[in-house]
Amino acid sequence: MVAKRVADFGPGTPELNMFAQAEQFHAAGHRSLCGVRDPSGRVELHLAPGVICYAFACELYLKALHQIANGKAPRGHKLNVLFGNLPAAIRQSVEGMYRLQTGADEMALASDLLNFNSAFEDWRYVYEQNGQELRLGRLIHLTITLYRSVRDLRPQWPIAARSPHLTMPTFMS
């Protein structure tokens, strides 16, 4: 299925390929958090993989926005830096969309970007630490907002027939 999904996009532009990769991590994060019943009936969530996938999807969506705006994506992983270096018009659009998505004030996005800055790294090594804390709902809302921001700039790009990853995972509904 993965090979078919990549093939659906074909050898596209760098920003389309980056977006397709981000969308796959986004969908994988969603699936990780939907929960599956084990044979005993207990619901299993794959929290760390879900957080990692959502955080990486955010990074790739931000880089796709840079690719669209500037013709190239910057290096680096810090979400607040990637966001802060976007053109003002794109930042303002993302900020407005995020406020609508979360119902939070205008300072929430800056705070959340800082809080999620190292989620991709921290959650890969969560077993080495005394636990991690993260506002998972906000990370999911950020990912959805960034997805929609790219789609607003490139509405002509192909879209999956079903996009369940654009909603909250079922355990959070």
N, C-alpha and C positions, 0 to 999 in steps of 0.2 A: 504493500500500500504506500509506503514512504517513497519508493522509487517512482511509482506512478504519479504521486503528488508533485514531486520535483519535475518529472517529465511534463506534467501539465503546463508548467510555466515555460518549459523549453529553455534554450540559451538566451535568456532575457537580458535586460540592461542590469548593470550593477545594483541599482536601487531596487529593482524588481526582485532580483535574486536575494538580496539582503532582506527584503520584506517577506519573501516566501520562507526564508529560514526562520525569521522572527515569528511568523505565524505558526510554524511547526512547533517551536518551543512553547509558544503561547498555548496551543492546543494540548501539548504534552503536559504542561503545568495544570491545565484544567482537568485532564483525565486523571492525573495523579491525586487530585484532591476530591474527586467525585465519590470515592469510596467504593469498595468492592466487598461483598460478603464472603468470608472464608467458609470452609465446610461446616464450622460450628455455628454459623449465623452471625458472628461478630463482624462489624464493619471495620475494614482496614483502610486507613488513609496513608498515603505516602507523602508525608508533610515535607521533609527535606527536599526530595526530588521536585515536588511541586513548587516550593519557594525558589529553588535554583532555576527551574525552567521559566517561571514568571520573571524573575530578575534579569535573566539573560535575554528574554524576549524584549523587555524594556530597553536594555542596552542596544539591541539590534534595531528596534523601531526608532530610537533616537538617532542612530547612525544612518538609517534609511532617510530620515528627515534631513540630515546634513547632506547626504548624497543628492537628494532632490534639490535642495536649496543651493548648494555650493559645488556640486559636481564631484565631491569626494567626501569620504567619511573619515573623521578623525580617529586616531588611535586612542586607547585608554578605556577605562571601565567605569569611571566615576560618573554616576548618573547626573549629579548636580552640575558637573563641569560640562558634560555633553549637552545638557539642557541649556545651561547658561551661555553657551557659544552658538546657539541657534539664532537666526535672524529674529529681530524683535517681533515681527508680525506673526511668526510661527509660535514663538513663546507665548504671546498674548492669546492666540487661538487655543493652545494647549491649556493654558491657565483657566480660560473661561469654560472649556469643556470639562476640565477636572472639577471645577466648582459645581457644575451641573451634575456631574456623575456622583460626587461625594456629598454635596450639600455643605461642604466645609467652607471656611473663609479663604480669602485670597492668600493668606500666609501658609496655608496647609501644604500646598504643593512644594514650596521651598523646603519646608521642614521634612516632608515625606521623602523628597529626593535625597536629602542628607541621611535620613534614617535608612534608606534602602541602598545607599552607596556601595556598601560592601556585602550586601546580602548574598550575591552570587558566590563570593569567596567564603564568607563566614559559614554559610549553610552547607557548603561542600565539606567542611571540616567541623561540623557541629559536635561530633563525637569527641573532639579534642578539648572542648570547652565545657564550662559549667552551665550549658544551656544557652539558648538565644531567645530574644524577645523581638517580636515583629508584629506590626498591625497588618495582618494578612489580607483583610478586606480592602485596605487602602492600596496594598501592592497590586491586588487584582484589578481594582478600579483604575490605577495608573496604567496598567498594561492595556486595558480596554480603551482608555483615553488615547494612548499613543497609537494604538492600532487605528482608531477612528481618525486621528489626525493625519496619518499617512493616507488613509483611504479618501479623506476629503481633498487631499492634494492630487491624488491619482485615482479618481473614480472609474477610469476606463480599465484599470487592471482587472484580471480575472479574479473571481471570488468563489470560494468553495460553496457548493450548493447548500450545505449545512454548516453553520458556524456556531456550534453550541458553546465554544470557548468565549463567546461575547456576552455570556451571562455568568452569574456567580455559580461556582460548583454546587452540586445538589446538597452537600452537607451544610452549606452556608445559606441556602434559600429559606 
